[in-house]
């Protein structure tokens, strides 16, 4: 039941903030700003230096809240294990990796691999993934989810890359169960404008709440 509960917690956030930063300290500030705006799903990418330490810090800091912390840009099984030991509640990759899938299965942590084709989605399903990351979402477009659901009507899809406040409703209408938001959400952090990140996060969550009221399956 552990993986099922973690997976549901991730989906229930609605919006997963993809956190990238040049330093661990800045990554935590971006995460704090996103959470202040109401987003409770965090994907701390392994492009952040000492990502596993940052994950551990965030998990500890928000242990008494509904914040869900996962690791992103996980390219190998070693990184996956380090993230899981640090407390990551889900693992995201830009592509599918068999060894990462097996490591996540061993620890009963959800693995969300990046897929672009139906073949890649099928491979991910065979290795136990219950949600796939449609990536890059901007290139695939919302129609890709509908095409996925032809052969795999039960497939859970998280689009990432190209998701913004303006098109988020289109993604959910197409069948997304949760969305990943990166540059469009955290862009102000490039200028250390963390208040701007919080404002963006509020816009994302306001839009998500409107979507929830529209689509009964969300």
DAFEN-V816101 format. One record per residue. N is the residue number from 1. RES is the residue in three letters. SS is DSSP state (a for helix, b for strand, c for the rest). D_FIRST is the distance of its C-alpha to the first C-alpha in Angstrom with 2 decimals. Layout:
# DAFEN-V816101
n: {N:N}
res: {RES:RES}
ss: {SS:SS}
d_first: {D_FIRST:D_FIRST}
This chain:
# DAFEN-V816101
n: {1:2:3:4:5:6:7:8:9:10:11:12:13:14:15:16:17:18:19:20:21:22:23:24:25:26:27:28:29:30:31:32:33:34:35:36:37:38:39:40:41:42:43:44:45:46:47:48:49:50:51:52:53:54:55:56:57:58:59:60:61:62:63:64:65:66:67:68:69:70:71:72:73:74:75:76:77:78:79:80:81:82:83:84:85:86:87:88:89:90:91:92:93:94:95:96:97:98:99:100:101:102:103:104:105:106:107:108:109:110:111:112:113:114:115:116:117:118:119:120:121:122:123:124:125:126:127:128:129:130:131:132:133:134:135:136:137:138:139:140:141:142:143:144:145:146:147:148:149:150:151:152:153:154:155:156:157:158:159:160:161:162:163:164:165:166:167:168:169:170:171:172:173:174:175:176:177:178:179:180:181:182:183:184:185:186:187:188:189:190:191:192:193:194:195:196:197:198:199:200:201:202:203:204:205:206:207:208:209:210:211:212:213:214:215:216:217:218}
res: {UNK:UNK:UNK:UNK:UNK:UNK:UNK:UNK:UNK:UNK:UNK:UNK:UNK:UNK:UNK:UNK:UNK:UNK:UNK:UNK:UNK:UNK:UNK:UNK:UNK:UNK:UNK:UNK:UNK:UNK:UNK:UNK:UNK:UNK:UNK:UNK:UNK:UNK:UNK:UNK:UNK:UNK:UNK:UNK:UNK:UNK:UNK:UNK:UNK:UNK:UNK:UNK:UNK:UNK:UNK:UNK:UNK:UNK:UNK:UNK:UNK:UNK:UNK:UNK:UNK:UNK:UNK:UNK:UNK:UNK:UNK:UNK:UNK:UNK:UNK:UNK:UNK:UNK:UNK:UNK:UNK:UNK:UNK:UNK:UNK:UNK:UNK:UNK:UNK:UNK:UNK:UNK:UNK:UNK:UNK:UNK:UNK:UNK:UNK:UNK:UNK:UNK:UNK:UNK:UNK:UNK:UNK:UNK:UNK:UNK:UNK:UNK:UNK:UNK:UNK:UNK:UNK:UNK:UNK:UNK:UNK:UNK:UNK:UNK:UNK:UNK:UNK:UNK:UNK:UNK:UNK:UNK:UNK:UNK:UNK:UNK:UNK:UNK:UNK:UNK:UNK:UNK:UNK:UNK:UNK:UNK:UNK:UNK:UNK:UNK:UNK:UNK:UNK:UNK:UNK:UNK:UNK:UNK:UNK:UNK:UNK:UNK:UNK:UNK:UNK:UNK:UNK:UNK:UNK:UNK:UNK:UNK:UNK:UNK:UNK:UNK:UNK:UNK:UNK:UNK:UNK:UNK:UNK:UNK:UNK:UNK:UNK:UNK:UNK:UNK:UNK:UNK:UNK:UNK:UNK:UNK:UNK:UNK:UNK:UNK:UNK:UNK:UNK:UNK:UNK:UNK:UNK:UNK:UNK:UNK:UNK:UNK:UNK:UNK:UNK:UNK:UNK:UNK}
ss: {c:a:a:a:a:a:a:a:a:a:a:a:c:c:b:b:b:b:b:c:c:c:c:a:a:a:a:a:a:a:a:a:a:a:a:a:c:c:c:c:b:b:b:b:b:c:c:c:c:c:a:a:a:a:a:a:a:a:a:a:a:c:c:c:c:c:c:b:b:b:b:b:c:c:c:c:a:a:a:a:a:a:a:a:a:a:c:c:c:b:b:b:c:c:c:c:c:a:a:a:a:a:a:a:a:a:a:c:c:b:b:b:c:b:b:c:c:a:a:a:a:a:a:a:a:a:c:c:c:c:b:b:b:b:c:c:a:a:a:a:c:c:a:a:a:a:a:a:a:a:a:c:c:c:c:b:b:b:b:b:c:c:c:c:c:c:c:a:a:a:a:a:a:a:c:c:c:b:b:b:b:c:a:a:a:a:a:a:a:a:a:c:c:a:a:a:a:a:a:a:a:a:a:a:a:a:a:a:a:a:a:a:a:a:c:c:c:c}
d_first: {0.00:3.80:5.62:5.16:6.12:8.61:9.88:10.61:12.25:14.31:15.41:16.32:18.81:20.92:22.98:22.07:25.11:26.06:27.77:30.62:33.36:36.07:35.18:32.23:34.07:34.50:30.88:29.90:32.67:31.47:27.90:29.40:31.61:28.88:26.83:30.12:30.45:27.19:24.91:21.62:20.14:21.70:21.94:24.08:25.86:26.95:30.46:30.55:32.17:29.99:26.93:24.52:26.60:26.54:22.75:22.68:25.37:23.71:20.35:22.47:24.81:22.32:19.76:20.80:20.56:18.31:19.32:16.83:18.35:17.95:20.41:22.69:25.42:23.52:25.80:24.92:22.36:24.08:23.74:20.04:19.56:21.87:20.06:16.64:18.50:20.19:17.03:16.54:13.36:14.21:17.02:19.80:22.72:25.96:25.78:23.52:23.49:22.22:21.99:19.99:17.50:17.30:17.01:14.06:12.34:13.37:11.84:8.60:10.34:11.37:14.89:17.37:20.58:23.93:25.32:28.67:29.41:27.84:28.02:26.00:23.34:23.24:22.96:19.99:18.21:19.20:17.59:14.15:14.82:13.52:16.04:19.48:22.05:25.37:27.81:30.57:30.09:33.75:34.95:32.65:33.12:31.25:32.52:30.27:27.17:29.12:30.14:26.61:25.70:28.56:27.06:23.40:23.14:19.33:19.33:18.06:20.78:21.41:25.17:26.50:30.15:32.62:30.50:32.60:33.28:35.81:33.71:30.20:30.69:31.77:28.54:26.44:29.00:28.56:24.83:23.13:19.76:20.42:23.41:24.39:27.65:29.73:33.50:34.33:32.29:33.21:36.74:38.61:37.10:39.48:42.22:40.30:40.11:36.83:37.97:38.23:34.62:33.65:35.88:34.30:30.78:32.05:33.50:30.27:28.36:31.27:31.19:27.45:27.92:30.78:28.70:26.02:28.91:30.16:27.17:25.23:22.26:21.72}
